[in-house]
Amino acid sequence: MLRVRGVSSVDALRAHLLAARLAGPIATTRERSLVRYRLFAAGDPRALLGLEPEEDWPVARLVGLMARRCGVSPDPGHVSGPDRIDPERTIAALDVFAERLGRAARRRSPVLLGTGHPHRLLEFYAILARGLSAAGCHVLTPAQGRRIDMVTGFGVRPHTLRYVRGVALIRGTGVRPAADAPGAHSHSPLPVRVVLDAAAALGGPLPELVIGDHGWICGAGQLGFEAIGPADTDDPAVFVGEAEGKVRVAVPMDDSVLPEHYRPLARYVLNRSRLSR
């Protein structure tokens, strides 16, 4: 059993990343990542996550970028098996992530947190939201209860925007979520666009920092908001956004491990940003 109360050092964090398979050999496969790279290169919205790339990103270039930023194999002939994330790259990105959180806390900035991975990452964001709120940041919650029609594998379906412990997510309308699934999995940038439009319509405040994944980080970054968050090896849009200057910090990690394994990362970030009590 892994200890999840926290990590007291970089060495302990590295050990946790590897033991929980957040880094090192991860569950995301090379096959899945390559499919997403091909979709991104073709301009498929499912892989763009709301990003509008300024440059051409053919698959070979994406492989090179992901090798540099995540530590995946740079070999184009490597087409199967588990992907790999270099834990040193994860730690370095978490340190930059923490620095940005600390700056937001010192400035008491308005912040927005949202996730397309609520069944896995909600606890991670909720811990950060609590720390930022305690530091005097305004954790924004515009458009609570707003209906959003989302494209799904079953056609367009109505969803509702909700905030759970300060973190935005979407739920299928008329669907009662399981206890371990507080919201719907989504790659769409539509929810963050709705939230930001609602905040602007109310006269603000608008977030000075957006913390999220998938469409939350790419959608916000595309609109010019400073955005930070985690991304898996099959989410090339987040790393392209970082390379093109639209995403401030992309933290490479597996985004589908058990929820409790993200708690030590949240505690590490709060400690590094001096937000931990």
C-alpha positions in Angstrom: 0.0 0.0 0.0 1.2 3.5 -0.8 1.3 6.2 1.8 -0.7 9.2 0.6 -0.5 11.6 3.5 2.2 13.7 1.7 5.8 13.8 0.7 8.5 15.5 2.7 11.2 15.8 0.1 12.0 15.6 -3.6 13.3 12.1 -3.2 10.0 11.1 -1.5 8.1 12.7 -4.3 10.1 10.9 -7.0 9.5 7.6 -5.2 5.8 8.3 -5.0 5.5 9.3 -8.7 7.1 6.0 -9.7 5.2 3.8 -7.2 1.9 5.2 -8.1 2.8 5.1 -11.9 2.2 8.8 -12.2 5.6 8.8 -13.9 8.0 6.1 -15.1 6.1 3.4 -17.1 2.5 4.6 -17.1 -0.8 3.0 -18.1 -1.2 5.2 -21.2 0.0 3.2 -24.2 2.1 4.3 -27.0 -0.6 3.2 -29.4 -3.2 5.5 -27.7 -0.7 8.5 -27.7 0.1 8.0 -31.4 -3.6 8.0 -32.3 -4.0 11.3 -30.5 -0.9 12.7 -32.2 -2.4 11.8 -35.6 -5.8 13.4 -34.7 -4.0 16.6 -33.5 -1.9 16.8 -36.6 -5.1 16.5 -38.7 -6.8 19.3 -36.7 -9.4 17.1 -35.1 -11.2 19.0 -32.3 -11.2 16.0 -30.1 -7.4 16.3 -29.8 -7.1 20.1 -30.1 -8.9 20.6 -26.7 -9.8 24.2 -27.8 -6.3 25.1 -28.9 -5.8 26.7 -32.3 -2.1 26.0 -33.1 -0.2 28.7 -34.9 2.3 26.3 -36.4 2.2 23.0 -38.3 2.6 20.0 -36.0 3.0 16.8 -38.0 3.3 13.6 -36.0 7.1 13.4 -36.1 7.3 16.9 -34.6 4.8 16.0 -31.9 6.8 12.9 -31.0 9.9 15.1 -30.6 8.1 17.6 -28.5 6.6 15.0 -26.2 10.0 13.3 -25.9 11.5 16.6 -24.7 8.6 17.6 -22.4 7.5 14.2 -21.0 10.3 11.8 -21.7 8.5 9.5 -24.0 10.5 7.5 -26.6 11.7 9.8 -29.4 12.0 6.8 -31.7 9.2 7.0 -34.4 9.6 3.2 -34.7 8.4 2.7 -31.2 4.7 2.1 -31.8 3.5 -0.1 -28.9 3.7 -0.8 -25.2 3.4 1.5 -22.2 4.4 5.2 -22.5 6.9 6.6 -20.2 7.2 9.9 -18.3 10.5 11.0 -16.9 9.8 11.8 -13.2 12.5 14.5 -13.2 10.5 16.4 -15.8 7.3 16.0 -13.7 9.1 17.4 -10.6 10.6 20.3 -12.5 7.2 21.3 -13.9 5.6 20.9 -10.4 8.1 23.3 -9.1 7.2 25.9 -11.7 3.5 25.2 -11.1 4.1 25.9 -7.4 5.9 29.1 -8.1 3.0 30.4 -10.1 0.6 29.4 -7.3 2.7 31.2 -4.8 2.6 34.3 -6.9 -1.2 34.2 -7.2 -1.4 33.8 -3.4 0.9 36.8 -2.8 -1.2 38.9 -5.1 -4.5 37.5 -3.8 -5.4 36.9 -7.4 -8.9 35.7 -8.6 -8.4 32.1 -9.7 -10.6 29.6 -11.6 -10.2 25.8 -11.2 -11.9 23.3 -13.5 -11.5 19.7 -14.6 -12.5 17.3 -17.3 -11.2 14.5 -15.1 -13.4 14.8 -12.0 -13.3 11.1 -11.1 -9.5 11.3 -10.8 -8.3 14.8 -10.3 -11.1 16.5 -8.3 -9.3 16.0 -5.0 -6.0 17.4 -6.4 -7.7 20.7 -7.5 -9.9 20.9 -4.4 -6.8 20.9 -2.1 -5.3 23.7 -4.2 -8.6 25.6 -4.1 -8.7 25.4 -0.3 -5.1 26.6 0.0 -5.6 29.5 -2.4 -8.8 30.6 -0.7 -7.1 30.5 2.7 -4.4 32.7 1.3 -7.0 35.3 0.3 -7.5 34.4 -3.3 -11.0 34.7 -4.7 -11.9 31.2 -6.1 -14.4 32.0 -8.8 -17.6 30.1 -9.3 -19.5 31.8 -12.2 -22.2 30.1 -14.2 -23.2 27.6 -11.4 -26.0 25.5 -12.7 -25.7 26.6 -16.3 -26.9 24.2 -18.9 -24.3 23.3 -21.5 -25.2 21.1 -24.5 -22.2 18.9 -25.1 -21.2 16.6 -28.0 -20.9 13.0 -26.8 -20.5 9.6 -28.4 -24.3 9.4 -28.3 -24.9 12.8 -29.9 -25.5 16.2 -28.3 -26.6 15.8 -24.7 -27.4 18.4 -22.0 -25.0 18.8 -19.1 -25.0 21.1 -16.1 -22.0 23.1 -14.8 -21.4 22.5 -11.2 -18.8 23.5 -8.6 -17.6 20.9 -6.1 -15.3 22.3 -3.4 -14.4 25.3 -5.6 -13.7 23.2 -8.7 -15.8 23.4 -11.9 -17.0 20.3 -13.6 -19.9 19.1 -15.7 -22.6 16.6 -15.0 -25.0 14.9 -17.4 -28.5 16.3 -16.9 -30.8 13.6 -15.5 -27.8 11.4 -14.7 -27.2 10.4 -11.1 -23.4 10.0 -10.8 -21.8 7.1 -9.0 -20.3 7.9 -5.6 -16.8 7.8 -7.1 -17.7 9.8 -10.3 -18.8 13.3 -9.2 -18.9 14.5 -12.8 -18.5 13.7 -16.5 -15.2 13.1 -18.2 -14.7 15.7 -20.9 -12.1 17.1 -23.3 -14.2 20.0 -24.4 -13.2 23.7 -24.1 -16.9 24.7 -24.1 -17.3 24.7 -20.2 -14.5 27.1 -19.6 -15.8 29.4 -22.4 -19.2 29.4 -20.8 -17.7 30.2 -17.4 -15.5 33.0 -18.7 -18.4 34.5 -20.7 -20.5 34.4 -17.6 -17.8 36.1 -15.5 -17.4 38.8 -18.1 -21.2 39.4 -18.4 -21.3 39.9 -14.6 -18.6 42.6 -14.8 -15.9 40.4 -13.4 -13.7 39.6 -11.7 -12.0 37.5 -14.4 -9.4 35.0 -13.4 -5.7 36.0 -13.3 -4.9 32.3 -13.3 -6.8 29.2 -14.6 -5.8 25.8 -13.2 -7.2 22.8 -15.0 -6.7 20.1 -17.6 -8.0 19.1 -21.0 -10.3 21.8 -22.4 -10.0 23.9 -19.3 -6.3 24.6 -19.7 -6.2 24.8 -23.5 -9.5 26.7 -23.8 -8.5 29.3 -21.3 -5.0 29.6 -22.7 -6.3 30.1 -26.2 -8.4 33.0 -24.9 -5.4 34.6 -23.4 -5.7 33.6 -19.8 -2.7 32.4 -17.9 -3.3 28.6 -17.5 -1.5 25.8 -15.8 -2.2 22.2 -15.1 -1.4 18.5 -15.6 -1.4 16.5 -18.9 -0.9 13.0 -19.9 1.2 11.7 -22.8 -1.9 11.4 -25.0 -2.7 15.1 -24.5 -0.3 16.8 -27.0 -2.4 19.9 -27.2 -1.4 21.0 -23.7 2.3 20.7 -24.5 1.9 22.4 -27.9 0.1 25.2 -26.1 3.0 25.5 -23.8 5.5 25.5 -26.7 3.5 28.2 -28.4 3.2 30.3 -25.3 -0.5 29.9 -24.7 -0.1 27.5 -21.7 2.1 28.7 -18.9 2.9 25.3 -17.2 2.1 21.8 -18.4 2.9 19.2 -15.8 3.5 15.7 -17.4 1.8 13.0 -15.4 -0.6 10.1 -15.9 -4.1 11.6 -15.3 -5.9 8.4 -14.7 -4.5 6.8 -11.6 -6.4 6.4 -8.3 -7.6 9.8 -6.9 -5.7 9.4 -3.6 -2.4 9.2 -5.4 -2.7 12.9 -6.4 -3.0 14.2 -2.8 0.8 14.0 -2.1 1.4 16.1 -5.3 -1.1 18.7 -4.1 0.6 18.8 -0.7 4.0 19.1 -2.3 2.9 22.0 -4.5 1.3 23.8 -1.5 4.5 23.3 0.5 6.7 24.6 -2.3 4.4 27.6 -2.8 4.3 28.3 1.0 0.6 27.9 1.1 0.6 24.8 3.4 -0.6 25.3 7.0 
